[in-house]
């Protein structure tokens, strides 16, 4: 079984917010976040996948998730790159 570490982005007023997590079913997890069934922080927002990486073991994925959560500079770099490359329009979700 494979696990994914992911970063999702949502536009909130003038800024974008991000959330980092891990899962074994990426499609289902993003759907849950967008239907307000995911983590409490993600409820009520529309999310787009900005980054994901696959790992072979849950323990490695959890370690990498922790690193990405704590590395604010890397998270911001991913968000900036995503927002530049994506026409991020909340109404298109």
Secondary structure, 3 states (H helix, E strand, C coil): CCEEEEEEEEEECCEEEEEEEEECCHHHHHHHHHCCCCCHHHCCCCCEEEEEEEECCHHHHHHHHHHHHHCHHHHHHHHHHHHHHCCCCHHHC
